[in-house]
């Protein structure tokens, strides 16, 4: 009886403990998969991908990350009580010009205290279904608005006229603003140009 | 021939005198930024963002004295945009708003004494697979808009040489005679065509720096002569739209280079 009681008691005491563990596990999975904002997940994914995409020579690195679809980006201004501010990332369609593939990127300030941003643009071509960085990044510290001296540009030589899909990746780092790390990808264009 | 996505390019030859207040070193705006801003303002720009809708073109590039500054005849000012989608034959190619935007930008920059213009006609962007019963709607759109040019100053009528070049594609030369006869039959008075030639020395600038945008270089030209109701980018935009539609009607499905110049003769 004692043994049985002990056994019974043992069963009673162990089963809830196991159940609690299972519940905690399920809650963790649900909160991770469903409750964390998608944008945070997307940003994390993008950070991970981009962290893995630090090339030595800017070439031969692949990515399948499609990046954000919108233009409006937010940042937090630490100097004005951490208020959220907004700016736009913008650019043009990758195009051919004088035998090069070329692209431009810039930013438009909406309500941030900052006045300048570091705009980086990189070209990608699609080879066998994967996006491949080509050429060197174009980077420039610019004021808002995309006027004449305020665009970052990059271009890369077309080594052949093979029809190839291109896009550009634009990153805007507003100086003094803790902005989101997302990058902006322009729509795909088919050009008679392959690096 | 591999067809790239549709590109509209306009290269303007002549002398651009900048407004006196536009000191070149101090101005913040340039042809690129002005064209982009104007396109946004008029609802003509398709944002370079995935899933973007609306607008007629996506921004590519623009500038002065280029695209090749070392060319023998660089354009005084030039503009390049992409067509983000195929155009139904029920719609005209957006060449007239494109050149209207070009005109707005040029006027913002200064005064241009235009001697000639080269325009890339992205005929490959006309969707040939849609309902053929609509195929003439886009072609006739310029006829419906021709009223804009009624009552122009009679002294503005300008004699012009119009060269259509198919680049690698010779078809425009094969259909030139039919096209000319059709031009004479259509009731409109914006462009009156009186003769054409397959053999004239066209003096067209061999703009090899845009060859990769179409099926260049120029090698299969047809030259038309006639009068344009006025020598303006508005009228040239109308003419470009009209000729692109006619060319498509007569079987051209590849890009063509249009060169229009004032002609004394």
Interface residues (C-beta under 8 A of the other chain):
Chain A: X66 X69 X70 X71 X90 X91 X92 X93 X95 X96 X97 X98 X99 X102 X104 X145 X146 X147 X148 X149 X150 X151 X158 X161 X162 X163 X184 X185 X186 X187 X189 X190 X191 X192 X193
Chain B: X2 X4 X5 X7 X27 X28 X29 X30 X32 X33 X36 X47 X48 X49 X50 X51 X52 X58 X59 X60 X61 X67 X68 X80 X82 X84 X209 X212 X213
